[in-house]
Amino acid sequence: MSIKLRLTILSFLQFFIWGAWLITIGAYWFQTKHWSGAQFGAIFSTMGIASIFMPSLMGIVADKWVNAEKLYGVLHLLGGAVLCTIPLVTDPGVFFWVILLNMVFYMPTLALSIAVSYSALKSQGLDVVKDYPPIRVWGTIGFIVAMWTVSLLHIEKSASQFYVAAGAAFVLGVYSFTLPKCPPQSANTSSQSLVEILGLKSFAILRDRKMLTFFLFALLLGGALQLTNAYGDTFLHDFDQNPAYQGTLTVRYPAIIMSISQISETLFILAIPFFLRRFGIKQVMLFSMLAWVLRFGLFAFGNPGGGLWMIILSCIVYGMAFDFFNISGSLFVETQTQPSIRASAQGLFMMMTNGFGAVLGSSVSGLVIQHYFTDAGGNKDWHGIWLTFAAYALVIAVLFVFIFKHKHEPQQMESTYSEPALAA
């Protein structure tokens, strides 16, 4: 079996695990367990909390003591074991800690999967820039297949979704031990201080006003991503309570409808080079923010009947909203930081979006929805919820236009961006 095929399997399973429950956990929480919306917001903050410290910590372990592919496998086996215990939890407070433990094991595998793949490709003399993107796209496909699997099996509201994810985690955990060795590179870190190893040196770039502004907006948009992940599937499920929409395709297979968002991601990736060269990073990031406004606004007025086109269009727009900020934002960091701290600066970018941004978006949205948009019977005013989220994204976009200062330099785009990158 070729190394490319072996890494394709790795990428597919890596995101299949996440896709099996990430989008549908809301339906399980609200419609099966009937737990509080405020507490649910905290559930989605777990991936942010884990992202703040675990990737760096596990990176040190892989750099100094343990083969990356073995550490990667162990983390997936532990994560699979935790996923198996989730259906046994009957208290929402305990549920938070169990999900957090699962995220502690899962989130560092995102970075380790890249490290293992890069190492394996280089060991075979292959070009990482050319050969990795076609491999990574199978991760998005794995996420989509997982969503379709859960939806077609009608287990979106069932604890069985966690067993599906656990099964994939166990398979990947065992499979990882068969991958090419990725030994510790202690020689690269032995002369570094703890501050440098942890990537804390990159915080020095925040002294630059432009970079500080950029990272603050990264944090705010990181919160927007969690809003759509946490509540999109639940929103579609709630239409089942309306007799006019019972039995519609959207209500029967909401995860499949939501998977259009991930399909859109793979398409918008291909458009990024054109937009970056034509408009520049600031404009592309602004397009992303306006796309978030449309994403939420279309949800506010959409329905499974005559408004189905709005829901589908919202899912299509999601590809621009997600990709245009995450990929162009990563490129901005690449072009604006010194080579010696680029890796840690990218880590800081991920910390702001998937770490602090995720915690902010999940926690605050849960409280706001519970206190302002949920009645005594537990019914949610989805129209008001999505309009509030749209207003949030619009305010960010307006502030971004006036506060963030950056001049587009086409020649810099040409020299640093020649291949489309792939986001998670």
Disulfide bonds with the S-S distance in Angstrom:
none
